[in-house]
Amino acid sequence: MPEDEKKEPRPRIDADAFEREVTTDLDEETPDKPKGFALHTRILIGLAVGVIAGVAVNWKFGGDHPRVVWIVENLTNPVGQVFLRLLLMIVVPLVFSSLVVGVAGIGDIRKLGRVGLKSFGYCLVVSAISVVIGLTLANTIRPGKRVNPETAKKIKEDPRFEGDAKKRVSDAIGATASGPVTVTNQKATATSPVNFAVIPAGAESPAKTGSAAKDACAPKSIQIGQSANAALDNACRSLFKESAFNAARYSFTAGTGQQVAISITASNFNSSVYLISPDGSVIARNDDGAGDAGARIPAGGGFYPLAENGQYVVEVTSFTPNSTGNFTLAIDAPPDAAPTITGISPASAPVGSTVAVSGTNLTADTTVKFNGLKAASKFESPNLITATVPAPPSESALMQVVKSIVPSNPVAAIVGTPPDYNPNMLHLMFFALIIGIAITLIPVKVTAPLLRGLESLYEITAKIIEMIMKFAPYAVACLLFNNTARFGLDLLQALAWFIVTVLLGLSLHMFGVYSLSIYFLSRINPLEFFRRIKTVILTAFSTSSSNATLPTALRISEENLGVPQEINSFVLTVGATANQNGTALYEGVTVLFLAQLAGVDLSLGQQLMVVYLAILGGIGTAGVPSGSIPFIIGVLVTIGVNPALIAIILGVDRILDMCRTTLNVTGDITAATYVARSEGYELLRPHEPAIVQAGVAMPAD
């Protein structure tokens, strides 16, 4: 709780308390002096070395040079990932222990509600300001109108970014209908030989134009269950007889196990018929009799089973040379056969598009499903059904909020989901919050053992942070080398206006809005504030991850700024996911930039919707590198802009991600100092944790 004002004031905290501790031998029992440069100085040196070396290598060899790729993949990237993964490794135990202990330390449900309301209100207001700054700059500078359209097209089609963009778009739009197409009637269910793929609107391949010379011998399309009337003439010759034999050819698509009967009825010539498999070989024929005016496969009746999926060809010719005349070709299937799918066209289309599903034995009661989702369909013929690509089932906005916050399985939230298995921090925080609240409602003698254990876990993770940060200068050099060595420096010039707009917005928010907040709400000199958190700023900039920076932010805000543990642990852990002002600003600028580039002028109402969505995105975006990209794709789809344009900014996203992560983490700390000051705590002074004051935990030596 806040200190009694009548007590003798505590001494001010050393501005570099955390850094001085890390530069010792880390042994709590040996009060040795720091050795060498301060930690933030070492990190800054590592950052400079990484940037200079990376830019030099990129300028000399280029980012795609085999030697550069080898160095990044086999040396610098593994070293950088060790540091990043070590920080992420302790996030779960640190967040859980600190949040439970912090909430329990607050002790009073009413005070906890007050702290939570202040934190949420502060985050909401500051995020709204950040988005307004971003949109104002984007509308004033209009970076999308300043980029050469040809340059933008080249960047979009650059193989370095195009494949990644397609995957991100596919993942983000939740293409639930992508997968096999099935048709079902009273007999059975059939599955398409190829999978269907949902693509975003506007990403369809352009229709090909132009006319090609017609080939008189090219097979004409026919479907099972249909018949065709034609004539033999000398424009086409048989593939299987001498050149004197006239012919006509038809193609149809069928699946494995499909049974067919092919019959020819000729008016004035003796017919022959050949069935050619998808690989071009003759698998059945009937031309054995001169009197056979109606050749059939199979001869004598019945149906012929097909052995593979693909396109089959039927050649109709005559038994005698140079014969001409009319004929009727019929391809039939058993009347009681199960349905089949022989093709889907197109094989990829946006949600809501019409797709032709061709097959056999289709009926008016046949249902069509895309990857298990039932589609609206229309029966055209026994060989054709048209269906509308279904949208994935949507949930109400309230249900989406519930599912994003409240976990059904806390263990699953810790484990995460494949393929990256990143833990769901919102679910973990909610679970820890509920436990902390429950602890405040139970007598101390019952909860003391658990709190002592969690306090010990927190102290252990704090010591691990010190150990990991010893390695920080070298890892930062490697991480910055990775980002600059393979970064296309040509993109800096091509997207200069976009980059300038984002950086200007981030700078205004960082040194304008935050400085005002620190000065008027937290009552700290802004220059002193930024000096005390410089290690956090450098860590956030180099890792591009709010979650990875959280351990360092917790230690420094408590040890360098004097934010009490019970306030610190609640505001910073929640803020790492729910208070991302830099991300909200970046999302707003990026959406307007790509809309301008696409020639889409957003109305005031649409821009207000972008503000609303960007604020929500800043709350729900994952605190990991490039975590905002899926949200941006979703907003682009909402406002009718081709989301594939995201490829244009992927090349510079990591550099800008480093900058906006710095803003995110700084914003969390400003929120913590504001809440602490508003609750009556004196900042820049040491505080004894509330659970220590309550006698639950032992005081630190």
N, C-alpha and C positions, 0 to 999 in steps of 0.2 A: 504494500500500500504506500501512498505518498508519505514522505518524511514529514515529521512535525517541524514546522517552521521555527519553533523555539529552540530546537536542538542545534548544537554547534555545527556549522556547515561542513560538509565533507570536502576534501581536497579535489581539485579539478583532475580529470583523467588525462593522462599523457596522450597527446594526439596520435602517437605511433605505438600505443600499448600492444596491440596485436602483432605488429611488425617486429617490435623489439623481442617479443616472446618467441616468434618463429626463428629469428636469427641467432638464438641460443642453441644449446645442444638438446633442447626439448625435455630434459630431465627436470621434473618438478622439484626435486630435492637439492638441486645445485643452482644457487642464485648467481650464475655466471653472467657476464656482460655480453651484449650482442657482439657478433663478430662480422667484420666486413661491412659492405653496403647494406642499407635497409632493404627489406623485401620488395617494396614498391619500386625502388631504384633498380634492383636486379631484374624485376619483371619488365620494367621500361627498357632496359638495355636489351633483354631478350627479344622484346617486341621490335625494337629498332633493327637488331641484327636480322631477324626473320624477314622483315619487310624489305630491307636493303638487299639481302641475298636473293630473295625471291624475285624482286623486280629486275635485278641484274641478270639472273639466269633466264628469266622470261625474255628480256630484251636481247640477250646474246643468242639464245638457242630457240626460243619459242616454247610455248606451253605444251606442245604435243611432241616435242623431241624425245626420242626413246630414252636418252640418258636422264632427262628431267623426269619422265614418267617413272623410270626405275627408282630414282632417288626418293621420289614422293611415296611410291607404293611400298618400298622395302626399307626405308630409313625414317624419314621425317613423319609420315602419317602414322606408322605404328607407335612411335614415341609420343606423338601428340594424343593419340587415342588412349594410350595407357593413362595419361593424366586425366583426360576427360572421363574415362570410364571409372577411374578411382573416385573422382568427385561424385559421379552419378551413383556409384556403389553405395555410398553412405547416405544418400538423400532419403531413402525410405526409413531407415532406423532413426535418422536425425529428425525428420519431419514428424514422425509418429511420437517419439519421446518428447521432443520440445513442445509440440502442440498439446499433448495430454498434460504435461507438467505445467505449461503456461496457463491453460484453461483452469486447471485445478488450483494454481497459484492465485488466479483472480478471485476465486472463492465464492463470489456472490453472483447469482444468476442475473440479477438486475444490472450489475456492473458489466458482466460479460455481454449482455444485450446492448448496453450503451457503447462498449468498445467496438462491438461488431457493427452497430449502426453508424458510428463515426467512420470506421474504416470503409464501409461500403459507400457512404455518402461522399467521402473524399475521393475514392477511386472513380466513382461515377462522374463527378464534376470535372476532375482533372482529365479523365479520358475524353469527355465531351469537348473540352478546350483543345486537346491535342488534335482531334479529328477536324474541328473547325479551322484550326491553323493550317492543317494539311490541305483541306479542300479550298481554303482561301488562296493559298499559294498556287495550287494546281489550276484554279480558275484564272488567276492573275498571270502566271508565267505561261500556262498552256503548253507544257512540255511535249504533249502528244502531237501538237501541230508543228513543232519545230524539228521533228525527226524526219529525215528523208524516207518516203515510203519504200523506195527500193532497198535502202539500207535495212529498214525494219523487216522487209520480206526475206532478205538474205539471212538475218539473224534468226528469224523464226524457222527457216528451213535448214539452219546449221545443224549438222548431225550431232554436234556436241550437246545440243539442247533439245532438239526435236523429239528424240525418243523418250527422254526424261519427262518432257512436257506431256506427251501422250499418256504415259503411265500415271502421272499425277492427276491428269484430267479424268482418266478412267477410274482411279481410286476415289477421287473427290466427288464425282457426280453420283456415286453409288449405283453403278450400272447393274442393278439386280436382274434385269431381263436378259443380260448377256449369258449365253450358254446354249444348250440344246433346245431345239423346238420339237414339240411332240403333238401328235394328233391322236384323238381317241374317239372311237365310236362304239357301237354295241358289241363289236367283235373283239377288238383288242386296241392296244396303244402302239404307235410307231414313233421312232425317233429319227430326227434329221441326220443325214450322213455328215454334215458339217455344223459347227456351232454358229449361232447368231451373235453379233456384237453390237451393243448399244454405243452410239457415238454422240457427241454433243451437237446440238443444232448449229448449223453453219459450217460444220466440218465435213459435210458430204463431198465426195469427189465430183468435180464438175462434169457435166454430161459431155461426151465426146461428140464432136461435130464433123461434118465432111462425109463424102460418099465414097464407097469403095466399089471397085468393079465387081459385078456379080459373076459368080461362078456357077455355070449351068449344072455342074456335077456336085456342087456342095449339097450335103444332106439337108432336106427340109425338116423342120421340127414337127413332131407329132407326139401326142401323149397316149399313154395306155388307156384304152376305153374309147378312143376316137378312131375315125376312119378318114381316108383321103381319096379323092378322085384325081387321077392324073393320066398322062399318056407317055408312051415310049416314043422317042424320036432320035434322030442321029446327032443331037447336041451333046449327048453323054454316052459313054461307052462303059461296058462292064469291066470291073476290076478282076474278075475271076474267069472270064471266058476270052475268046479271041476278040480283037478290036472290032469285028463286024457285028458284035452283039450290042444292041442298044440297051440302055439301062436308066433307072431312076432310083434315087436313094433318099431314105428318111432316117431321122435319128430320134431316139427317145431315151429318157433317163429312168433308171430302175435301181432298186436296191437288192441286196443279197437275199435270196429266197423267194423273190417275186416270181410268180408263174405267169406265162403269157402264151397266147395262141395267135400266130400270125397267118392270116389267110389272104389270098389273092383271088379276085374274080376278074377275069379278062374277057373282053367281048369278041376279039377277032385274032388272038394269038395264043399259043401255048406258053404258059408262064413258068418261070423259075424264080425261086426266092432264096436269098442267103441272109443269115443272121451273123453279124460281126460283133465280137466282144469289144470292151473298152480298150484292150491292148492291140486291136487291129486284126485279130485272127478269126477265121470262120469257125463258129462253134456249132452251126446247124445249117442244113440246106435241103431243098426239095426241088429236083429237076429231072427225076428219073423216068418220066414217061412222056412220050410224044403226045399222048391224048390228055395229058393233065392240064385242062384249061383252068383249073383253080388250085394252084400249088398252095401247100399249107405246111406250117411248122408248129407242132410235130405232125407228121403225116398220119392220117387215119383217125385223128381226134385226140382229145386230151390237151394238156398244157405243158409247156417246156419250162423247167426251173432255171432261173438265172443264178450264177454262182458268185457274182460280185457287184459292188456298187459302181455306178458310172454310167457313161453314155454309150448306148448300143446303136448300131447302124443296121438298117434293113435295105438290102439291094434287091430291086425287082428287075428282072430281065426276061428274055424270051428263050424258048427252047431251040428255036431256029434263028439263023443269022438274019440281020436287017429287018426284023419284024417290027412293025409299028402298030399302034392301036391304043385304045383306052383301057384302063383297069381301075379297080377299087382295092385299096389296101386297108385292112382292119387289124388292129392290135387289141386283143381282149384279155381280160383277167377273169379268174373264177368269180361267179356272182356272189359267193358267200365268203370271199377272201378277206383277210384282215387288211386294214389300210396301210399304205406305205407313204413315205415322203421321199420324193426324188430330187427335190431342190427347193431352195428359198432364195428369193430375189427381191431386193438386194440382200446381201449377206450381212450388211451393217447399215444401220439407219438410226436417227434420233428417236427418242420416245415420242409417240403419237403419229409416227409415219405408217404408211400402208405397205405391207410386205406380202408378196405373192408366195403362197405355199403350194407347190405342185406335188402331185402324188397319184396314187391309185386308190380306188375303192373309197373315195371320200364321199360323205353323205351330208344331208342337210343338218343332221344332229351331231356332226363331228365337232368336237371342241379342240381349240388350239391353245397351247400354252408355251410361253417363252420362259425357259429356265424355271418352270413350275408356276409362273404367273399366268392366270387365265387371261386371254386376249379376246376383245370383241372381234368377231369374224363374220364373213359373209360367204355363203356357199355359192360358187360360180358354176361348177361342173364336177363330175366324179373325179376329175383330175386337177381341180384348182379351187383353192379357198384363199380369199384375201383377208388378212388380219391386221389389226392395229397394234403396234408395239406398246405394251402396257408400261405404265409408270410404276416404280416400286411403291408399295403401300406406305402412305405417309401417316405420321402421328401428329397429334395436336402440339402446338408450341409448348403448352404446359407440360405435356407428357415428356417431350424432349428435354425440358429443363429438369424434370424429376429424375429421368434416367441419367442425365449427365452429372447430377450431384449425389444422388442417393444410391449407394451400391447394394446389389442383391447378394454379393459374395465378396467380403473384404479381402479374402485370400487371393481371389482372382484379380482384384484391383492392385495388389502388391506384385503379383506375377506379371501382369500385363498381357497384351494380346500379340500374337504373331503378326508379322515376322520379326519385329524388333523387340518385342516384349518390354516396351516401356511401361512403367507402372502408371496407373490412372491416379494422378495426384489429387484431383478433386474428390474422388471416392475415398481415398486414403485419409484426406483431411476431414471429411465429414465423419468417418468412422472414429477418428481420434477425437474430434470435437464432441461426439456423443459420449464417448468414454470419459472425457474430461468433465463434461456436465454431470454425468452420473456420479463421479467421484466427489463433486462438491456437495452432493445430496446425501452422502454416506458418512458416518462418523470417521474421524481421522484415524482412530485406532484400527479400523478395518482396512482403510486404504493406504496407510503409511507404508507397509511392506512393498506394495506395488509402486508407489511413488518413489521410494528409495531406489528400487531397481531401475525405474525409468530415468531417474536423475543420474544414476551411475552410467546408464547407457548413453545419456546425453553427454556426459563428461568424457566418456570413451570416444565417442564420435568426434567431439571437439579436439581431442588430442590427435586423432587420425587426420583431422583437417590440417593441423600444424605440420604433421609429417608429410602429407601430400603437398602442401604449399612450399616445402623445401625444394621440391622438384619443379615448381611452377616456372621459373625463368627459362629453363631449358625446353620445357614443353611448349611454352608460349612462342619461343623462337621457331619451333618446328611447325606449330599450327599456323603461324603467320606466313611461314615459307610455303606451306601447302597452298594457302589461299592466294598468294601472289605469284608463285612460280608458274602455276598452270592457268592463272587467270588471263583471259584475253584482254590485253591492254588496249587493243583496238576498240573494245566495247566501251571503254571510258569516254572516248571521243564520240562514238556513235550515239551513246545514251547520256551524254554530258548534261543536257537540260533536265532529264529525269533525275539523275543523281544529285544535281545541284538543288532541285526542288525538295527532294527528300532530306538532304543534309541541312538545308536552310531551316526547314520545319523542325527537325530534331534539335537543332541548335537553339532556335527561339524558345522551344519548350524547355530544354535543359537549363539554359542560363537565364531565361526570362521567367517563365512560369514557376519553375522549381525554386529559383532564387527568391521570388516574391513570397512563395509559400514558406520557405525556410525562415525568412526574415520576419514576416508578420505572424505566422501561425506557430512556428517552433521556437522563435526568438533566439535564433543562432545566426551568427555572421555567415553569409553564404560562402565567402572565401574560406573560412575555417571549416565549414561543413564539407566542401569539396576536397579540402586538403586531408581531412580525417578519413574519407572513404576512398582515397585514390587507389588503394589495392583492390577494392571491390570493382571499381570502374575498369581497371586494367584486366582483371579476371573475366568480367563480363564481356569485354571487347574481344578478348582472345578466344574464349570458349563459345561465344554466340548462343549461350544456353542459360536461361534464368534458373533452371533447376540445378545445373552444375555450379552456378555461382551462389546458390542459396546457402550452403554451409559456410562459405567465407563471409557472406553478408550477415548472417546471424552472429558470428563471432565479433565482427568489426563494429556492428551497430551497438552491441552490448559493451564491448571493451573500449572502443574509441569514442562513442557518442553518449554512452551512459543510458541507453534505452533499457528499461527493466526487462528481465527475462520473460516475465509473464505477458507483457505487452509485445515485446520483440518477437517471441515465438509464434504468437497468434497472427499478428499483422503481416510479418514477412513470409511465413509459410503459405498463408492464403493468398497473399499478394503475388507470389511467384507464378501463380496460375491465373488469378482473377484481376490483377492490376497491371496491365501491359499497355501503358500509354504510347510508347514508341511503336508498338505493333499496330495499334489502332490508327495512329497517324499515317504509318506506312501503307496500311491497307486502303485508306481513303485516297491517298495520292496515287497509288498504283491503279486502282479501279478507274479513276478519272483519266489517268494517262493512257491506259489501254482503250478506254472508250473514245477518247479524242483521236487516238491512232486509227481506230476502226471507223471513224467518221460518225459516231453516235453521239448526238448532242443530248445530254441529260437535262431534263427539266428540273425546276426547283424541287418539285415533289420527289423526283427520283434521287436527287442529291441528298435530300433530308432522309430518305430511306437508306442511302449509303451511310450517312452519319449514324443512324440507329443501328444498322448491321455492323458497322465498324466498332462501335462501342461494345456490342455483344461479342463480337469477335475478339476484342481485347480481353474480355473476361474468360472466354472459353478456349482460347488458342493454347495449344501445348507449349510448354516452356522449353522447347528443344530447337536446335537449328532448323530454320526454314519451316517452322511450325505454322506460319500464317498462310502458306501457299494454298492448302486445300480450301481455306475460308475464302480467299480471293477468287478462286475458281468458282465457288458456289455463288458469290455475288455477281460475277460476270454472267453466269447462266441466268440469274434472276433478272438482270437488266437487259438481256438480249445481246450480249457481246460474245463473240466466239471465244470460248475459254482456251482454245489452242494458242491464242496470242500470249499466254503466260510464258511461252518459250522465249519471248523477246527479253524478259527481265531475269530469267534464271541465271544468266551469266554474271550478273552483277548482284544477285540477291544475297550471296554469302557476305560480300563486303558490307552491304547495307544492313544485313542481319546483325553483324557485329556492332554497328552503331546503334540500331534500335534496341538491341538487348541491353546496352549500356544505359539507355534512357529508361527501359523497363525496371531494371534493378535499382537505379537511383530513385525512381518514383516510389518503389516499395519502401525504401529507407525514409524518404520524406514523409510518407504516410505514417510510418512507425513513430517518427519524432513528433509529428503533429498530435497523434493520439496520446502519446505519453505526456506531452506538455498539457494537453487539455484535461488529462486525468490528474494533474497536479504534481507530476514528477519533475524534478529538476534535472535537466540534461547536462551532459558533460561532467557528471558526478557519478561515482560508483554507487551501486545499489545492491543490497542483499536480496536474493530471490525470496519471494513470498513464502515458498514452502520451507525455506530455511528459517525465516522469522516464525513460522508456525511450529518449528521444532520437528518437522517431518524429515528434513535432510540436514546433513552436516554442512557447516559453512566451509567455504574454500579457504585454504591456508594463505 
